[in-house]
Amino acid sequence: MPALLGVPALIKVESLMWLFYFWRFLPLDIYLQGKPLSNRPFKDFRFGETPYFTGLEICRLARLRKGEKFYDLGCGRGKMVFAAALGFGAQAVGVDLLPTYIHFGERIANLTGCDAQFLLEDFTLVEVFEADVIYVAGSIFSQETWDELLLLIEQLQPGSRWVCVGRQAEHALLKAYDQREFLFSWGYEMVYFYEVLV
């Protein structure tokens, strides 16, 4: 099987994404599915993606290892989830409130035999006790949502990593160890890497 960015099966994932999403206009999808979720600020549902090449490098800097549990909170179509699962052998979990993303993510994972799971859930309420790496593309979220996300840090085990895009995470349990600028679908953004303290 041909490899995309050196990762076998990633090209199949991308081909299936094109197949499933070709006839869908994603901003309209987000509007129609996100608008009824009145308990979550609508600005939290803006579309943006982490390209595979960016995702793979972020996973490397997050020191993601085979068999570790990786969570993408607000996973969208799941490109970061598939990069973590296929590129690093992680048990990858994508969490999102939009049913289309979860449905297609599950189908793509099944069709590719990928060790990825997709949860239709509010990512501020998900249990992350087992997580080794948490990834949050937080630049679009409202302050209220961001504050709720930071509460999840208290569930994490010492040595686990918290990676966030576009926003520094200020929490007593986090120690910063790197920051780099990466290219995303909307342009360049700073990514911050933290480790949970003992």
FENMOSUL-V689626 format. One record per pair of residues at least 24 apart in sequence whose C-alpha atoms are under 6 Angstrom apart, sorted by the first residue. I is the first residue (numbers start at 1). J is the second residue. If there is no record, write none. Layout:
i = [I,I]
j = [J,J]
This chain:
i = [7,44,48,49,50,55,56,66,67,68,69,69,70,70,71,72,73,73,76,77,85,91,92,93,93,94,95,95,96,96,97,97,124,124,129,129,132,133,133,133,134,134,135,135,136,137,137,138,139,139,139,158,158,158,159,159,160,160,161,161,162,163,163,164,164,165,166,166,173]
j = [87,141,185,185,184,80,83,90,91,132,131,132,131,133,134,135,123,136,101,101,115,115,116,117,118,118,119,123,120,121,121,122,148,149,155,156,160,160,161,162,162,163,163,164,164,164,165,165,165,166,167,196,197,198,195,196,195,196,194,195,194,192,193,191,192,191,190,191,197]
